[in-house]
Amino acid sequence: MCYRNLINQYIFVSFLVYNLADLCLGRPNIVESNDLNPGGGGGCLYLNKTYRWEETFDVDCDNGTKKEIAAVRTVCSHISNMLKGVTKGFLYKMRAAYAHFPINCVTSENNTLLEIRNFLGEKYIRRVKMAPGVKVSNSKQKDELIIEGNDIENVSRSAALIQQSTTVKNKDIRKFLDGLYVSEKTTVVTDAS
């Protein structure tokens, strides 16, 4: 890929080439018409684009603007996140932090709904619905939640909704640090090192 700088000189940037046979890891039928479907043990995700996928494809941009050049890396990141999600899965761990009133977290509706009770001693029950394909569960460790799924956007959005639901209002946030916070981001299947 190449683009012009301010003096009208062409600067060549190497483009990224993905070989689907290497990325598939033995999974057949990853490409069907215009859909990229990396199915694995963790489920299936779809990326529907208007162009035709081949066995090998390159993601490049000729004479593009800064935003178009940045979109090249974005497409590559989406594809690698999808492949990582269906092979390994994404797992976020959240910890409850409190000074006096212990925060109780209860899951319901087949681990797709989280109920947060006794936050700052309030009687109000906060309910957070997980994004599609995301499960939440209590860990064996005290005051820890595990959020897992195969789409990184849905997993991170669910973690953000949980954290935002425990935002302290009308108090000094330097003193009142209670809430649920992300403590670790990893994959469900860990690599043996």
ZIVENZI-V918223 format. One record per residue. N is the residue number from 1. RES is the residue in one letter. PHI is phi as a letter, one per 40 degrees, with the letter a starting at -180 (* if undefined). NEAR is the number of other C-alpha atoms within 10 Angstrom. D_LAST is the distance of its C-alpha to the last C-alpha in whole Angstrom. Layout:
# ZIVENZI-V918223
N;RES;PHI;NEAR;D_LAST, N;RES;PHI;NEAR;D_LAST
This chain:
# ZIVENZI-V918223
1;M;*;17;37, 2;C;b;17;39, 3;Y;a;17;41, 4;R;c;13;44, 5;N;c;9;44, 6;L;c;6;47, 7;I;c;6;49, 8;N;g;8;49, 9;Q;c;10;46, 10;Y;c;13;44, 11;I;b;12;40, 12;F;c;12;38, 13;V;b;13;34, 14;S;c;9;32, 15;F;b;15;31, 16;L;c;14;28, 17;V;b;12;28, 18;Y;b;16;26, 19;N;b;13;26, 20;L;c;17;26, 21;A;c;13;25, 22;D;c;9;22, 23;L;c;16;21, 24;C;c;18;23, 25;L;f;12;20, 26;G;g;10;23, 27;R;c;12;24, 28;P;c;12;28, 29;N;f;11;31, 30;I;c;19;29, 31;V;b;17;32, 32;E;b;12;35, 33;S;f;12;38, 34;N;b;14;37, 35;D;b;17;34, 36;L;c;20;31, 37;N;b;21;29, 38;P;c;26;25, 39;G;c;20;26, 40;G;a;22;23, 41;G;c;11;22, 42;G;c;17;22, 43;G;h;15;25, 44;C;b;17;27, 45;L;b;18;28, 46;Y;b;13;31, 47;L;b;13;32, 48;N;b;13;35, 49;K;b;11;37, 50;T;c;8;40, 51;Y;b;9;39, 52;R;c;13;38, 53;W;c;17;34, 54;E;b;13;34, 55;E;c;10;32, 56;T;b;12;30, 57;F;b;13;31, 58;D;b;14;31, 59;V;b;14;32, 60;D;a;20;34, 61;C;a;17;37, 62;D;b;13;40, 63;N;f;15;43, 64;G;c;15;41, 65;T;c;12;41, 66;K;c;9;39, 67;K;c;8;38, 68;E;c;14;38, 69;I;c;18;35, 70;A;c;12;33, 71;A;c;16;33, 72;V;c;17;32, 73;R;c;15;28, 74;T;c;12;29, 75;V;c;13;29, 76;C;c;16;26, 77;S;c;12;24, 78;H;c;14;26, 79;I;c;19;25, 80;S;c;13;21, 81;N;c;18;21, 82;M;c;24;23, 83;L;c;23;21, 84;K;c;20;18, 85;G;c;26;20, 86;V;c;21;21, 87;T;c;22;17, 88;K;b;20;15, 89;G;g;25;18, 90;F;b;26;18, 91;L;b;23;19, 92;Y;b;22;21, 93;K;b;20;21, 94;M;b;22;25, 95;R;b;18;26, 96;A;c;20;30, 97;A;b;16;32, 98;Y;a;16;35, 99;A;c;12;38, 100;H;b;10;40, 101;F;c;13;40, 102;P;c;16;37, 103;I;c;20;36, 104;N;b;13;36, 105;C;b;21;34, 106;V;b;15;35, 107;T;c;18;33, 108;S;a;12;36, 109;E;f;8;37, 110;N;g;9;34, 111;N;g;16;31, 112;T;b;18;33, 113;L;b;19;35, 114;L;b;23;34, 115;E;b;15;37, 116;I;b;20;37, 117;R;b;18;39, 118;N;g;15;41, 119;F;c;23;40, 120;L;f;18;42, 121;G;g;11;44, 122;E;c;9;45, 123;K;c;9;46, 124;Y;c;11;45, 125;I;b;14;42, 126;R;c;15;40, 127;R;b;16;39, 128;V;b;19;36, 129;K;c;18;36, 130;M;c;21;32, 131;A;c;19;32, 132;P;d;12;32, 133;G;g;13;29, 134;V;b;23;27, 135;K;b;21;27, 136;V;b;26;27, 137;S;a;20;27, 138;N;c;18;27, 139;S;c;14;24, 140;K;c;9;24, 141;Q;c;8;24, 142;K;c;9;27, 143;D;f;17;29, 144;E;b;19;25, 145;L;b;26;25, 146;I;b;18;23, 147;I;b;25;24, 148;E;b;25;22, 149;G;a;26;23, 150;N;b;28;22, 151;D;b;24;25, 152;I;c;20;23, 153;E;c;13;27, 154;N;c;18;28, 155;V;c;24;25, 156;S;c;21;26, 157;R;c;14;30, 158;S;c;23;30, 159;A;c;24;28, 160;A;c;14;30, 161;L;c;14;33, 162;I;c;24;32, 163;Q;c;17;32, 164;Q;c;14;35, 165;S;c;14;37, 166;T;b;19;37, 167;T;c;15;38, 168;V;c;15;41, 169;K;b;8;44, 170;N;f;6;47, 171;K;a;8;46, 172;D;c;9;44, 173;I;c;11;41, 174;R;c;6;40, 175;K;c;8;41, 176;F;c;14;40, 177;L;b;14;36, 178;D;c;20;36, 179;G;i;21;34, 180;L;b;26;31, 181;Y;b;19;28, 182;V;c;19;25, 183;S;b;12;22, 184;E;a;12;19, 185;K;b;13;18, 186;T;a;13;15, 187;T;b;18;14, 188;V;c;18;15, 189;V;c;11;12, 190;T;c;9;9, 191;D;c;7;6, 192;A;c;4;4, 193;S;b;3;0
